Amino acid sequence: MPTRFPIKIIRIGNLRGVRIPSAVISQLGLDRAGLTAEIRADGLLLTAKTNKLSWAETAQAMAHAKEDWTDLEHASADGLTDLEAQ
């Protein structure tokens, strides 16, 4: 399969979509992974979606979780200060 090929924009209800040849989907292993789109100055970059979060996404997910971290205030009594003195 060539590295560049034409893609048509199609109508899907009120949305628009693109058709990607099945050979490309198989070659890139996109069957279940899905895609991530990034708008760039020179066009649209589509990449295979991974389940791994970036550092920024991880920090954002942690901030939205609103977890209670007050137990960490008592971490100084867990013996770590003894290790630092050695």
BELPE-V277759 format. One record per residue. N is the residue number from 1. PHI is phi in whole degrees, -180 to 180 (NA if undefined). D_LAST is the distance of its C-alpha to the last C-alpha in whole Angstrom. Layout:
# BELPE-V277759
n=N phi=PHI d_last=D_LAST
n=N phi=PHI d_last=D_LAST
This chain:
# BELPE-V277759
n=1 phi=NA d_last=62
n=2 phi=-65 d_last=62
n=3 phi=-76 d_last=59
n=4 phi=-124 d_last=62
n=5 phi=-153 d_last=64
n=6 phi=-74 d_last=66
n=7 phi=-129 d_last=65
n=8 phi=-95 d_last=67
n=9 phi=-89 d_last=66
n=10 phi=-119 d_last=68
n=11 phi=-89 d_last=69
n=12 phi=-130 d_last=67
n=13 phi=64 d_last=68
n=14 phi=-86 d_last=67
n=15 phi=-103 d_last=64
n=16 phi=-124 d_last=64
n=17 phi=-141 d_last=63
n=18 phi=-126 d_last=63
n=19 phi=-103 d_last=64
n=20 phi=-109 d_last=61
n=21 phi=-56 d_last=63
n=22 phi=-61 d_last=62
n=23 phi=-63 d_last=61
n=24 phi=-69 d_last=59
n=25 phi=-61 d_last=57
n=26 phi=-67 d_last=57
n=27 phi=-60 d_last=56
n=28 phi=-93 d_last=53
n=29 phi=68 d_last=52
n=30 phi=-94 d_last=53
n=31 phi=-51 d_last=54
n=32 phi=-121 d_last=52
n=33 phi=-70 d_last=49
n=34 phi=83 d_last=51
n=35 phi=-128 d_last=51
n=36 phi=-119 d_last=49
n=37 phi=-109 d_last=51
n=38 phi=-131 d_last=50
n=39 phi=-81 d_last=53
n=40 phi=-124 d_last=53
n=41 phi=-62 d_last=55
n=42 phi=-98 d_last=57
n=43 phi=148 d_last=57
n=44 phi=-114 d_last=55
n=45 phi=-103 d_last=53
n=46 phi=-106 d_last=52
n=47 phi=-131 d_last=49
n=48 phi=-64 d_last=48
n=49 phi=-78 d_last=46
n=50 phi=-113 d_last=43
n=51 phi=-80 d_last=41
n=52 phi=-78 d_last=38
n=53 phi=-85 d_last=37
n=54 phi=-75 d_last=36
n=55 phi=-59 d_last=33
n=56 phi=-65 d_last=36
n=57 phi=-66 d_last=38
n=58 phi=-64 d_last=34
n=59 phi=-63 d_last=33
n=60 phi=-65 d_last=37
n=61 phi=-63 d_last=37
n=62 phi=-66 d_last=34
n=63 phi=-67 d_last=36
n=64 phi=-75 d_last=39
n=65 phi=-70 d_last=37
n=66 phi=51 d_last=36
n=67 phi=-76 d_last=33
n=68 phi=-92 d_last=32
n=69 phi=-106 d_last=28
n=70 phi=-65 d_last=28
n=71 phi=-63 d_last=26
n=72 phi=-68 d_last=23
n=73 phi=-63 d_last=23
n=74 phi=-95 d_last=21
n=75 phi=-67 d_last=18
n=76 phi=-67 d_last=16
n=77 phi=-94 d_last=16
n=78 phi=-92 d_last=15
n=79 phi=98 d_last=12
n=80 phi=-66 d_last=10
n=81 phi=-66 d_last=9
n=82 phi=-66 d_last=7
n=83 phi=-68 d_last=5
n=84 phi=-67 d_last=6
n=85 phi=-73 d_last=4
n=86 phi=-75 d_last=0
